[in-house]
Amino acid sequence: MAGETIIAVVGNLTADPEIRTTGSGASVASFTIASTPRTWNRNTNQFEDGQALFMRCSAWRDMAEHCAQSLAKGMRVIAQGRLQQRSYQAQDGSQRTVFELQVDEIGPSLRYATAQSGTAGAYGNPHAAPPSTDARAQASVYQGGASVPQAPADDPWGQPRDSGSFGSFGAQEPEEPSF
């Protein structure tokens, strides 16, 4: 919508997403992303952490279910959405204002970890592949230093880098002999 403040936040989840159902039957997942700026101090030759931003987030309906199934405490994520402000009166009578990110898109950051999809297609998209009863097809796998189960043989994303529909695309060309 026009006039909304759109932001992106990169950080780590402070806890597993909590999912609940509203009175109207809509699912909502709530979670917090901690984003800490890090700068290099030339005097000490070390990185220094700045003050962390704790952004409260909510995801609705299908995305709420996907967040609850795919995200976990400690995962580094990238979230994009609409920043919203809400004011209310606290029990002690004081006025309070809170900011929350209404998430439109979210996924794992691949900077320090890997993600692997099951046979349901890229990142578990059920529309990218035929339905499956295989448990691995129901959710994506995120690896942040732990071992990851092997991808099924029919998973194109789990194939070795030099095989699949792209053949040897991107592979280093053999050098031409010089005469």
C-alpha positions in Angstrom: 0.0 0.0 0.0 1.1 3.5 -0.6 2.7 5.5 2.2 3.8 2.5 4.3 7.3 2.2 5.6 9.0 -0.9 4.1 12.1 -2.2 5.8 14.4 -5.2 5.7 15.9 -6.7 8.9 18.8 -9.2 9.0 19.5 -10.9 12.3 19.0 -13.9 14.5 15.8 -15.3 16.0 15.7 -15.0 19.8 13.3 -17.8 20.2 11.2 -20.3 18.1 8.2 -18.6 16.4 5.1 -18.8 18.6 1.9 -19.5 16.6 -1.6 -18.8 17.7 -5.0 -18.6 16.1 -7.2 -15.5 16.3 -10.9 -15.5 17.0 -11.6 -15.2 13.3 -9.5 -18.4 12.6 -6.4 -16.6 11.1 -3.0 -18.0 12.1 -0.3 -15.6 13.3 3.3 -16.4 14.2 5.1 -14.0 16.5 8.9 -13.9 16.9 11.7 -11.4 17.6 14.8 -10.8 15.4 17.9 -9.5 17.1 20.0 -7.4 14.7 23.4 -6.3 16.1 25.6 -3.8 14.1 29.3 -4.8 14.0 32.1 -2.4 13.1 35.9 -2.8 12.8 37.9 -0.8 15.3 41.2 0.2 13.7 42.8 1.1 17.0 42.3 -2.3 18.6 42.2 -4.4 15.4 39.0 -6.1 16.5 35.3 -6.1 15.7 33.0 -4.4 18.2 29.3 -5.0 18.5 27.0 -2.1 18.7 23.7 -1.9 20.5 21.3 -4.7 19.4 17.9 -3.9 17.8 15.2 -6.3 18.9 12.5 -6.2 16.2 9.2 -7.8 17.1 7.7 -9.5 14.1 4.4 -11.1 13.1 3.5 -13.3 10.0 0.0 -14.1 9.1 -2.0 -17.0 7.7 0.0 -19.5 5.5 3.2 -17.7 6.2 2.6 -18.1 9.9 2.5 -21.9 9.5 5.5 -21.8 7.2 7.5 -19.8 9.8 6.6 -22.2 12.6 7.6 -25.2 10.5 10.8 -23.7 9.0 12.4 -21.3 11.5 14.0 -21.9 14.9 15.8 -20.0 17.7 19.2 -18.9 16.6 18.7 -19.0 12.9 19.9 -16.0 10.9 17.1 -14.7 8.8 16.3 -11.9 6.4 12.8 -10.4 6.9 11.1 -7.7 4.8 7.8 -6.1 5.5 5.9 -3.1 6.7 6.9 -1.2 9.9 3.9 -0.5 12.0 3.6 1.7 15.1 0.9 1.1 17.8 0.3 3.2 20.9 -1.6 2.0 24.0 -2.1 2.8 27.7 -0.2 0.5 30.0 -1.7 -0.9 33.3 0.2 1.7 35.3 -1.5 4.5 33.2 1.5 5.5 31.1 1.3 5.8 27.4 3.5 3.3 25.5 4.4 3.0 21.8 5.6 -0.2 20.2 7.0 -0.9 16.7 6.4 -4.2 14.9 7.3 -5.6 11.5 4.4 -7.1 9.6 6.4 -9.6 7.6 5.8 -9.9 3.9 8.8 -12.1 3.0 11.2 -14.0 5.2 13.9 -16.6 4.7 17.2 -18.0 6.0 20.3 -16.0 5.5 22.9 -18.0 3.5 25.9 -15.9 4.7 27.0 -18.3 7.4 24.8 -21.4 6.8 23.2 -23.4 4.1 19.5 -24.2 3.3 18.4 -27.3 1.4 14.9 -28.0 0.0 13.1 -31.3 -0.1 11.3 -32.7 -3.1 8.6 -30.1 -2.7 10.7 -27.7 -4.9 12.8 -24.7 -4.0 12.5 -23.9 -0.3 9.6 -26.3 0.1 7.3 -24.6 -2.3 4.5 -27.1 -2.7 3.5 -25.6 -6.1 6.9 -26.3 -7.6 6.6 -30.1 -7.5 3.9 -32.9 -7.4 2.5 -33.7 -3.9 4.5 -36.1 -1.8 4.0 -38.0 1.4 7.7 -38.0 2.1 8.4 -36.1 5.3 11.5 -34.5 3.8 9.3 -32.9 1.2 7.2 -31.1 3.8 9.9 -28.7 5.1 13.1 -27.1 4.2 16.3 -28.0 6.0 18.6 -25.3 7.4 22.2 -26.1 8.3 24.0 -23.7 10.5 27.0 -25.9 11.3 25.2 -29.2 11.9 25.0 -32.1 9.6 22.2 -32.2 7.0 20.3 -35.2 5.7 21.1 -36.2 2.1 18.6 -34.8 -0.5 16.4 -37.4 -2.2 17.8 -38.6 -5.6 15.0 -36.8 -7.5 15.8 -33.4 -5.9 17.4 -31.2 -8.6 18.7 -28.8 -5.9 20.5 -31.7 -4.2 22.5 -32.9 -7.2 26.2 -32.3 -7.5 27.2 -28.9 -8.9 28.3 -30.2 -12.4 25.3 -32.4 -13.1 21.6 -31.8 -13.8 19.8 -29.8 -16.4 22.5 -27.2 -16.7 25.2 -29.8 -17.6 28.6 -28.3 -17.2 27.4 -24.7 -17.4 29.8 -22.5 -15.4 32.5 -25.1 -15.3 36.0 -24.0 -16.2 36.7 -24.5 -19.9 39.8 -26.6 -20.8 42.6 -24.5 -22.2 43.2 -24.6 -25.9 46.6 -26.0 -26.9 48.9 -23.4 -28.4 50.8 -24.3 -31.5 
